[in-house]
Amino acid sequence: MIPFYKLSIPERRKWLVDHQLISQVQSEQYAKDYSLTHTQLSHFSENVISQLAFPLGVLKEIKVNNNSYMVPMTTEEPSVVAAANHGAKLMLKNGITATSYRTGIYGQVVLDGVSLQQTSQIDNDLNQAKKDLMTQFSSLVNYGGGIETIELITENKPFLEIRFKVNPAQAMGANKANAILEAYSQRLKTQFGLDSEFAILSNAPAQFVTAKAMIDFETLTKGSISGEKIAHKIARMSDFAQVNNYRAVTHNKGIMNGVDAVLLATGNDFRAVEASVHMHAASTGYYSALSQWQVINQQLVGQITLPMPIGVVGGSISSRQLIKNNYDLMANPSAEQLSEIIAGVGLANNLAALYALTTDGIQKGHMKLQLQNMLLSLGASESQIPKLIEKMQQDKNYQQDYAKQLLKEMRN
């Protein structure tokens, strides 16, 4: 049987249909050119002059909470999807256990120069304000969301902050949270004659997901290098990332390679997640690694905790056919399940990077994929590329000028 990654793009879509992961109609939709019209593009952004397309790949199988998922990933970096597949395969035997905690997203209404009397009036009104806002935004309540808490923050004088936590149900919730905050800001003006400085959501970490994987030593063995030796080296690299921020930021970037790719493929705001994640990484006052790997009871054990302010409804999710197809590909997970899948992918990418660093080095896998891109840009054909890569690796010469020389010789 030909490995999935060696199939052509049409053959991969056929494989998905044959395995009942997508329908024939969805396969045809994936094959369709979804270039947007100028009118559509103008609704998506400002000052549009054209559009860019990114590849849509898949992580063929990752096991999270005893469920197997095929996960869509959108990225321009070829090694990201390859790494996710490798890391997930290493974790496949024992799988990943994950738990999400969707407690809401924060929002802030901030006032300046408020008197003690006015502060007391605002404080006394908070319970009633919450009731009135829950009534005003009953549609959110009907979906299982609503305002979790409203509290007064007085520690940043002369500013007064009214901090909200909003449960967005299955949505990411940015628009709904901002609407609630602006409604409360108007209440302050109407009832107390106070103009707020601003009212907006905060991307501070509030919704978390934790994923954990346990990998047997034998699974990690590579050639003459024992799995136990690799496990200990990975654990020591992880220890270093905990105490060295120069390493931690690159360690975390490898995690976010996978996380961002899934966020893009599912129509979520990767910028919001990135902002939240890096605040979390520095929550102790020192920027540190988001994951930790240890050797426990003859296994390599990895754990990661990430803020994950995402949704599975709203925004551009329901308005873009391919995004909807991507959810079907994953059997339409809830927001909680999607958070757990994404954390698992981040852990898989992290493991693959650490595994490469402790065995072949990071360049070997990266270089082959980068060479493919370079050779394509030079006009090499699909049949020429494998031979050119083999020759360049044999000679350990990866320069573009050498590639041009080899391509010229091959054509002559």
Solvent accessible surface area in square Angstrom, and as a share of the most:
residue,aa,sasa,rsa
1,M,228,1.02
2,I,107,0.54
3,P,60,0.38
4,F,26,0.11
5,Y,153,0.58
6,K,130,0.55
7,L,25,0.13
8,S,52,0.33
9,I,110,0.56
10,P,83,0.52
11,E,85,0.38
12,R,72,0.26
13,R,49,0.18
14,K,128,0.54
15,W,51,0.18
16,L,11,0.06
17,V,35,0.20
18,D,84,0.44
19,H,97,0.43
20,Q,164,0.73
21,L,62,0.31
22,I,10,0.05
23,S,52,0.34
24,Q,101,0.45
25,V,93,0.53
26,Q,26,0.12
27,S,11,0.07
28,E,102,0.46
29,Q,42,0.19
30,Y,34,0.13
31,A,57,0.44
32,K,124,0.53
33,D,112,0.58
34,Y,78,0.30
35,S,71,0.46
36,L,58,0.29
37,T,79,0.46
38,H,157,0.70
39,T,92,0.54
40,Q,84,0.37
41,L,17,0.09
42,S,70,0.45
43,H,156,0.69
44,F,110,0.46
45,S,64,0.41
46,E,146,0.66
47,N,147,0.76
48,V,52,0.30
49,I,172,0.88
50,S,80,0.51
51,Q,76,0.34
52,L,156,0.77
53,A,100,0.77
54,F,107,0.45
55,P,85,0.54
56,L,70,0.35
57,G,24,0.23
58,V,27,0.15
59,L,1,0.00
60,K,76,0.32
61,E,69,0.31
62,I,1,0.00
63,K,60,0.25
64,V,3,0.02
65,N,55,0.28
66,N,140,0.72
67,N,72,0.37
68,S,65,0.42
69,Y,26,0.10
70,M,9,0.04
71,V,0,0.00
72,P,0,0.00
73,M,0,0.00
74,T,21,0.12
75,T,20,0.12
76,E,117,0.52
77,E,40,0.18
78,P,41,0.26
79,S,10,0.06
80,V,5,0.03
81,V,29,0.17
82,A,52,0.40
83,A,28,0.22
84,A,0,0.00
85,N,47,0.24
86,H,74,0.33
87,G,0,0.00
88,A,1,0.01
89,K,148,0.63
90,L,17,0.08
91,M,3,0.01
92,L,50,0.25
93,K,128,0.54
94,N,64,0.33
95,G,7,0.06
96,I,3,0.01
97,T,84,0.49
98,A,10,0.08
99,T,68,0.40
100,S,17,0.11
101,Y,112,0.43
102,R,37,0.14
103,T,65,0.38
104,G,0,0.00
105,I,8,0.04
106,Y,52,0.20
107,G,0,0.00
108,Q,50,0.22
109,V,0,0.00
110,V,12,0.07
111,L,2,0.01
112,D,68,0.35
113,G,62,0.60
114,V,28,0.16
115,S,55,0.35
116,L,156,0.78
117,Q,131,0.58
118,Q,54,0.24
119,T,25,0.15
120,S,56,0.36
121,Q,75,0.33
122,I,0,0.00
123,D,72,0.37
124,N,122,0.63
125,D,17,0.09
126,L,16,0.08
127,N,117,0.60
128,Q,90,0.40
129,A,0,0.00
130,K,62,0.26
131,K,132,0.56
132,D,54,0.28
133,L,5,0.02
134,M,56,0.25
135,T,105,0.61
136,Q,117,0.52
137,F,28,0.12
138,S,53,0.34
139,S,56,0.36
140,L,13,0.07
141,V,57,0.33
142,N,124,0.64
143,Y,177,0.67
144,G,55,0.53
145,G,10,0.10
146,G,4,0.03
147,I,7,0.03
148,E,75,0.34
149,T,70,0.40
150,I,24,0.12
151,E,79,0.35
152,L,38,0.19
153,I,21,0.11
154,T,59,0.35
155,E,141,0.63
156,N,78,0.40
157,K,153,0.65
158,P,86,0.54
159,F,94,0.39
160,L,8,0.04
161,E,10,0.04
162,I,0,0.00
163,R,73,0.27
164,F,1,0.00
165,K,38,0.16
166,V,1,0.00
167,N,31,0.16
168,P,3,0.02
169,A,16,0.13
170,Q,59,0.26
171,A,26,0.20
172,M,29,0.13
173,G,9,0.08
174,A,28,0.22
175,N,123,0.63
176,K,72,0.30
177,A,0,0.00
178,N,39,0.20
179,A,41,0.32
180,I,1,0.00
181,L,0,0.00
182,E,105,0.47
183,A,20,0.16
184,Y,0,0.00
185,S,20,0.13
186,Q,105,0.47
187,R,36,0.13
188,L,0,0.00
189,K,101,0.43
190,T,103,0.60
191,Q,91,0.40
192,F,47,0.20
193,G,60,0.58
194,L,21,0.10
195,D,95,0.49
196,S,29,0.19
197,E,102,0.46
198,F,99,0.41
199,A,21,0.16
200,I,89,0.45
201,L,25,0.13
202,S,25,0.16
203,N,58,0.30
204,A,27,0.21
205,P,21,0.13
206,A,11,0.09
207,Q,2,0.01
208,F,54,0.23
209,V,0,0.00
210,T,31,0.18
211,A,0,0.00
212,K,77,0.32
213,A,1,0.01
214,M,86,0.38
215,I,2,0.01
216,D,28,0.14
217,F,26,0.11
218,E,128,0.57
219,T,42,0.25
220,L,0,0.00
221,T,67,0.39
222,K,77,0.33
223,G,76,0.73
224,S,121,0.78
225,I,53,0.27
226,S,56,0.36
227,G,2,0.02
228,E,84,0.38
229,K,117,0.50
230,I,0,0.00
231,A,0,0.00
232,H,85,0.38
233,K,84,0.36
234,I,0,0.00
235,A,10,0.08
236,R,167,0.61
237,M,46,0.21
238,S,0,0.00
239,D,50,0.26
240,F,105,0.44
241,A,0,0.00
242,Q,48,0.21
243,V,103,0.59
244,N,44,0.22
245,N,56,0.29
246,Y,185,0.70
247,R,46,0.17
248,A,0,0.00
249,V,76,0.44
250,T,76,0.44
251,H,3,0.01
252,N,0,0.00
253,K,117,0.50
254,G,12,0.11
255,I,0,0.00
256,M,5,0.02
257,N,42,0.21
258,G,0,0.00
259,V,0,0.00
260,D,26,0.13
261,A,2,0.01
262,V,0,0.00
263,L,0,0.00
264,L,72,0.36
265,A,1,0.01
266,T,0,0.00
267,G,19,0.19
268,N,14,0.07
269,D,49,0.26
270,F,59,0.25
271,R,151,0.55
272,A,8,0.06
273,V,0,0.00
274,E,40,0.18
275,A,54,0.42
276,S,1,0.01
277,V,0,0.00
278,H,61,0.27
279,M,111,0.50
280,H,47,0.21
281,A,9,0.07
282,A,42,0.32
283,S,80,0.52
284,T,120,0.69
285,G,73,0.70
286,Y,101,0.39
287,Y,43,0.16
288,S,19,0.12
289,A,13,0.10
290,L,16,0.08
291,S,2,0.01
292,Q,75,0.33
293,W,0,0.00
294,Q,87,0.39
295,V,44,0.25
296,I,75,0.38
297,N,134,0.69
298,Q,128,0.57
299,Q,39,0.17
300,L,0,0.00
301,V,12,0.07
302,G,0,0.00
303,Q,82,0.36
304,I,1,0.01
305,T,40,0.23
306,L,0,0.00
307,P,0,0.00
308,M,2,0.01
309,P,13,0.08
310,I,0,0.00
311,G,1,0.01
312,V,21,0.12
313,V,79,0.46
314,G,37,0.36
315,G,75,0.72
316,S,31,0.20
317,I,13,0.07
318,S,73,0.47
319,S,86,0.55
320,R,98,0.36
321,Q,61,0.27
322,L,48,0.24
323,I,10,0.05
324,K,81,0.34
325,N,0,0.00
326,N,3,0.01
327,Y,11,0.04
328,D,53,0.27
329,L,9,0.04
330,M,3,0.01
331,A,84,0.65
332,N,94,0.48
333,P,7,0.04
334,S,38,0.24
335,A,0,0.00
336,E,61,0.27
337,Q,74,0.33
338,L,0,0.00
339,S,1,0.01
340,E,22,0.10
341,I,1,0.00
342,I,0,0.00
343,A,0,0.00
344,G,0,0.00
345,V,0,0.00
346,G,0,0.00
347,L,0,0.00
348,A,0,0.00
349,N,5,0.03
350,N,2,0.01
351,L,0,0.00
352,A,5,0.04
353,A,24,0.19
354,L,0,0.00
355,Y,11,0.04
356,A,27,0.21
357,L,69,0.34
358,T,8,0.05
359,T,29,0.17
360,D,69,0.36
361,G,26,0.25
362,I,64,0.32
363,Q,102,0.45
364,K,129,0.55
365,G,46,0.44
366,H,61,0.27
367,M,40,0.18
368,K,99,0.42
369,L,37,0.18
370,Q,69,0.31
371,L,3,0.01
372,Q,58,0.26
373,N,66,0.34
374,M,36,0.16
375,L,0,0.00
376,L,93,0.46
377,S,88,0.57
378,L,36,0.18
379,G,46,0.45
380,A,7,0.06
381,S,50,0.32
382,E,135,0.60
383,S,81,0.52
384,Q,33,0.15
385,I,12,0.06
386,P,82,0.52
387,K,127,0.54
388,L,2,0.01
389,I,7,0.03
390,E,116,0.52
391,K,81,0.34
392,M,0,0.00
393,Q,62,0.28
394,Q,132,0.59
395,D,59,0.31
396,K,162,0.69
397,N,51,0.26
398,Y,71,0.27
399,Q,122,0.54
400,Q,83,0.37
401,D,108,0.56
402,Y,36,0.14
403,A,0,0.00
404,K,101,0.43
405,Q,93,0.41
406,L,15,0.08
407,L,6,0.03
408,K,138,0.58
409,E,98,0.44
410,M,75,0.34
411,R,136,0.50
412,N,145,0.74
